[in-house]
Every structure is written in structure tokens, then in C-alpha cells.
Amino acid sequence: MNKQFLCIHGGLSPELHTLEDIKSPPTHGLMCDLLWADPLEEFGQEKTGDYFVHNSVRGCSYFFSYPAACAFLEKNNLLSIIRAHEAQDAGYRMYRKTRTTGFPSVMTIFSAPNYLDVYNNKAAVLKYENNVMNIRQFNCTPHPYWLPNFMDVFTWSLPFVGEKITDMLIAILNTCSKEELEDDTPTTVSPTGPPSPPVPMDVESSEFKRRAIKNKILAIGRLSRVFQVLREESERVTELKTATGGRLPAGTLMLGAEGIKQAITNFEDARKVDLQNERLPPSSEEVYKRSEEERQAALERAQREADNDAGLATVARRISIRTLSTRRNGIVSPRLEAKRLSLFSSRPITTSSVIHARHVPPRLRELYEALNKIQGVATEQVNISRLQLALRGLESETPIIRVAGGFLSQTVLSDIFADISIVLGLNDATAARKLVRLLLADPLNTRESWEDALDAYDSDPTQGLLIRYAWIKGNLEILVSTLGAETELSDAHFTADTFLVPTVTIPTSHSGRHNAVRYPVHRTVVCGRGVDGLIAYNGLVSRVDLKKETSSVYGAVDLPVTAPQKSNDRIAFVDIDRADEALEKFRESVQNASLYERGWNGSGVQAVQDWLSSLPTEGALDPSLKSLITSLIDAAEAGVAADENRLSQDQKAATISDDVRENLDRSVTEWAERGHIELRSSLEEGFATKKWKGLAWWKLFWHVDDVGMITSEILEKNYLPRAEKEVIWTAGRFHQAGLGMQLKDAPQPAQQLLNDSTNGESESDELWPTQITTSRNRLLETTVPSLQAMAQRLVLFSMSTTTLTSALSALTYVSIPTASVYETGTIVAVGLIYALRRQQKKWESARTFFEDEVREEGRTALIKTEEHLHAVVQEGGPRNEDVAETEARKAIDRARKALEQVD
């Protein structure tokens, strides 16, 4: 502020060094999206499944869709997103309601009326108080008059001066009458022959001078018309120039005030004109890039003109030579600069667009879409990383199968292997590395460099290894890591994710920190060594609930055995040293094939290799992929069933029994009976008091000012005071039973908002029925003031009538000498009797009407309160209803049917 003060919301940051760091808003990222994102124009009726689309209006950020808003609200347990940032004709806009809560998913509140002095929109503010949301609208207030666009007085007065000067010119040039100007010399035209060309006129002829004077007068008349419009419609002209980019449309001033008014039509037109101002302001780099592009376009245009004009060829060549020389001297080429800037630009890519871009076989497309639907509606019930692995597997007829094991740390051999994956071991990765080398080694080739690199890491038994290896025939990826099986965790229980979703820690390149990465796999081989490894494997498997994932986990124990049966479908006993020796013998000479066969088959490694390389039948899914998808569907169904069961239990716990409802209904009936008795007795007592009787018609002259106080006191003390207190106690019993005062399980937020826009509050938000209080306040605000006003009118009429008749009687006595006092006093008597009789009749009728109205209002309030309480007893509170079929349940059934059709 004033280049001296820095005004900020919080304080300084270690990343803030100069003001240049915060002058330009971010053009991408979370903060940019919070500042610039908008809902789609067809929000709730989208024709695409994309959650987010690039915001072409703002030039940055995204348009978000109705599914994106609903997913965010459900994930964060929110009702609605309230935003601003967009001008609205009514000041606010409510978008489509969510299916779960019935509340508008997005609301836009715009608090600037007549935005930019062009939109003619209303303003709105939202007030949230005591669980009630009010939206209030405001119209614009005329601004103090200022000269537009910071115009000075001299510029503002030009249209006035111009109009006067043109009027003077017209008066000077108007040397002949209108009839003389319109009188043209007749010319003969042949009806059959071709039109003759115009004959040039003599400049000295009178006809030429007459036409010249006429044209000058018409031109000055048009100019005078323009100045008049500029003077009379100066504000609208300025407004139209602002809306049209600083230049008036051609011919607008000649159309007058109506033409200017039609050019500025309504809110939507003003908004369309203002769209260019809704964009993110360009950064300095973008301004430089645009200037370079304009400069390049100017050079190309000059080059084209030089090619077409021989006279400009030399100049164009000189410009080109200078341009090339300056670029060689250090000016960056616009094309290279654009290429450099493009590295920092972000492209809007949504999840759905990526999914549609991938190729999915036609027979697997239904299953793919069903699983993708589960990912959207049952996020909390499934493992997202395993679900994405299944989706990736469905993108090809021959999916890649991941096989996993685990260890404590990872090292990437990017200089040795072209494609890197992973391998596992139980407490120790040494046996796992050796087993992986035997499984991947080719006995027909000599020892390769990757085998030496893998053996080199055996020197450090605590260091893990992450390998990505593309086995073409089996189409496998193998993960090797350690897996702890400490005996002190014997009481702990794990899930199948312990084996099938191992966690890999990868060190960052610039710091000593490690990032944990979830790496889902299709199958897992757990490798142990010796008797301890066998015991550890058995203990670990016994603590893991594999359910239907039993066939996805296989054990390999390095323990030489002499039994003929060394493996089954769950575990295999291998002799890694014997298999390694057999492989080296075969590589030494092919003549050792028999020794290799005996040693390899006797080592038991072939069973592990057969388990890894099992291929699916023609046209069916891979067994590992099918097992993964089945497990995901079962897990999602179990999660949904658990949620439905929990919801059913909550409904059952919140349900109110019929006995409680009957007891409450009976208490309401008893309260109503006591209320009617109290109404009759308390009002009779109030209307029999000395104060009320003191308001007799003949005492009204000195008690006229006490009418409002006495009637208000009767209403406060005798108008159902005990019934009002008892209804509060009864409402407390309702709340204790779980009924509340609402007739439905949840309020209707949209209807409530529409009602609140008229500045009224809903009765359903009250903690107890307020019909008695409302009727008492209505009597105090309407009936009591009316009774007070009538009393004052009657007293005034009586006194004025008596005064007038007395004056008339005195005037008669003075003006008529023969009239006696008795005769003239008759006039006074008639006036007095008439006034008092009228006061007696009307006042007694008003008192009777007031008593009857108070009794009727009391009976009505009691009846309405009783009906409301009975309705709450019968309809209020949660009911035990059947849980409706959710979108997640439908998606799971669809996925299960699609899986059956694929098989």
C-alpha cells in the first residue's frame, strides 16, 4: 500500500524474499485450482464421464463435474460446496442435489450487485446461524456521480461544445429554404434504352453549387446528431465502449438512444462480453512470448509484402538481415522459447480420459468397466492398488503376472538391467536371491553379467534388491524382498495383503529419507532356509487369513529332503546348492546333461518354476488374474455387506417402539385436556379482575391510556402460561425418546433454502411447539393496538361532539335573543347523549369481541399444538426400513456377472 506498507493475512515465510515472489498468482497446482476452478456449465447433465476438464474460459485450472463434487462430498462427509467467483443474475445459484442427502452439491454466492456497472445482477449473501441457512438478495445502490473513465471536464464538455458549433454552422449554411433544396431539375430517361452515364457538371453552374450546399448541410446535420447523442447518452456510450473493447460499433451513434440501449441488452450479453476479463492474468513469460509471436507475425507480414512489392524488397531484406544478426547476438528465438516454456506447461489429463485411451479387448471391456465402476463407488471397501493391478491386467489378452517376495532395502540396477522388477525372502534375502537367479538363468547360455551383479549383492545380507525382469515366455515380473516373521508376534493376525501387497521402501535421490511404495502382485513365493525357515513359514501362514487367496501364495524352503514327494500345491522343499551345482555342470559341457537332469529334478526347483509358469487355457482368464479379480469382488461385497449391516443396526437402535409412541400419544391427549380447562378458567379469572372491569365505557375518559397495559398484562398472566410450560416438558420427553419435533427423519435443505430466501425461518428448527407463543405475540402485536386505537377514537369523538354541540348551543343563545337557556341547552344535551351512547355501544362490543377472539385464539393454538404433537408421535423419528440397493451393490453384481461371462 502506497509502496510503503505490506498488508498480509498471516505473516512472513522463509520462502518469501522479494515482492516479486508473490505478485504473480500460480498458474497450476492446488492453490490455482482453489482460486480459479468452476463447475461445468451443464453441471449435473454432463455428456462426458470426465471428472475434470480443462477450463478454457479461465485459461487455467479445471471445470469440475457433478460426479467429482459428489465424490468429494461423500469422501469428506460434507453436505455442499459453497463458492463465489462467478457472477449470477439472481446473486446465487444452486446446482443439482446429491443423491444421498438431497442437498445442493454446489452453491454459488455472488455478493457484488451490478457487477462492473454492466451486469445489472443482484447480490446475495449467505447467513448460517442456529443450524438455519438464509440467503438474502440485494439490489444495487446508485453510485455517486463521477466522470467516467477518469475523464477531465474539458473532455467531458466536448460533445456540448460540438453540438453548439454544428448548430451555428447549420444556421450559417441554411441560406435557402427546404423546398428549394428538395427541388431537383427534371431529367428525361428513356424507358427502353440503356441508362446514360452521368454527365459531369460544371463547377460554376448553379446546380452544382446547390447540391454542394445541400450535402454540406446534411453532413453537418449528421454530425450534430452524433454530438447530441454523445451529450444526452454519455454514460451509456461509455458503458457500451467498455463492453465492446473501447470501440463503438459502426453506425451506433446514428441510431440514437434506442440503438445504444439495444446494444446493451441483458446479463448474459454482458457476461459474454466480459469473458475475456475472467481469464487468469498472463504471466511475464506469457507476455514476452506473445510479444515475440506478434513480432514474428509482423516480420512475416513484412516479408510477404516485400515479396509482392518490388519497391519494398530491399527494405524487407535489410529488416531480415538485422533480425538474424540480433538473434545471433543473444536474442532467443521465439520457437525455441515456446519449446522451453512448453516444458513447464501442464496438460489437463483426467482419470477417465486415460482409461478410455487405453485399449481393452472387446471380450474384457464389460468386466473392465464394471471394475472401474467399483473403484468409483466402493473406494473404502477394496484395495485400490490391487484393483488398479487388475485393471491393468485386463488391458491385454496376455497380462503381465507379478510374483513377489520381500526384504528391508532396495537398490535399482538401472545400469545393468533394461527392465527392472522385484524378488522376496523370509527374514533373510540370500536364499531368495539364489532362487531367483536359478529361476531366471538360461542353462543353454553361459553365465551372464546380471548373474554376477546379483551374486555381488549377496555379500550384504541386509541389503535388498528391486528387479524388474521381463520374462517373455511367461510374461512375468518378479519382486524379491524380505518378510519378517518374528516369534514375539505370534499372537498377531494379518490379512492377505501381507503377502499380496508388500511395501517397498525406496531411498530418495537427494536426501536420506525413504519413501514407502505399495507394490501389489498376483502371486507370492515365500522363501525360507532350513528348519527355522520352515517353522517361521508355518507360523506366518497360520496367522494370515488368506480366504480364497490360498492358491496365490507358495512356499519354497531350502531344506534338503530324501522323500520322493518334495512338493504339493502349497509348498516345495528345494535344495538350492544342488540346483546351482547342476546348472554349472551343464554349462561346463552338454555331456553333463544327465547329471544336470538328476541334480535339477532332485533339487525340487522345477516345482517352483512350474508353479510360476502355469498358463491359462485358450480364451480364459489367467488363473492368477481371475483369483485377483474374484478376491477384489468378494472383498468389496463383504465391505458393502458390513456397511449395510451397520446401517441396519443403527436404524434398529434408533427405532422407537410402539409402546413408547402410545405412551407419548396418551400424554399429549392429557396435556390438551388440561390446556382447555386452563384456558377457560384462567381467562375467566383474567376478565373478572378489577382492572379489566375498570375499563367500563364511562371510565374510559380517564383510563384510555391504560387499555394497552391492562390487556397486555391479562395476556401475559392468564393466556395459557401453564400449558406453555408443560408443552416444553412434553417436547423434552419427545427428544429423550428420539423423536424431536420434525415430521421427517431429515430436513429438506433445498426447500428450506428457498423458504429462507424470503427471510423466514422454518418451524421444524424449533425445539418445542411454539403455537401458543406465536398466537400470544400475534394478539399483542395486532389486537391489543387495535383495541387501544378504538378507545382513543371513541373518547376523542365523544369529547369533540360534546364540544361542538356546546359551541353551537352558545352561538344559538347569543345570536337569537328570544332563545332561552333551556332551549339552547337542548342542543348540548342531544350531542352529549348521542356521543355517550355511541361510546357505550361500540366499546362494549369491542370488549366482547376482544374476549371472544382471545378465547378462540387460545383454542386454535391448543388444537394446532395437539395435532402437531400427534403427527410427530405417528410420523416422526426414524423407522426401521429396508436398506435400499446401493450403487456399490449394483456395481459388484455387474462385475460378478461379467466375470462369469468371460470364463
Beta strands, then each sheet from edge to edge (+ up, - down):
strand 1: 38-39
strand 2: 52-54
strand 3: 62-64
strand 4: 81-83
strand 5: 92-94
strand 6: 106-109
strand 7: 123-129
strand 8: 132-138
strand 9: 401-404
strand 10: 425-426
strand 11: 476-478
strand 12: 482-483
strand 13: 494-495
strand 14: 503-507
strand 15: 514-518
strand 16: 523-529
strand 17: 544-545
strand 18: 553-558
strand 19: 571-574
sheet 1: 1+ 3+ 2-
sheet 2: 4+ 6+ 5-
sheet 3: 7+ 8-
sheet 4: 11+ 9+ 16+ 18+ 19+
sheet 5: 10+ 12+
sheet 6: 13+ 17+
sheet 7: 14+ 15-
end
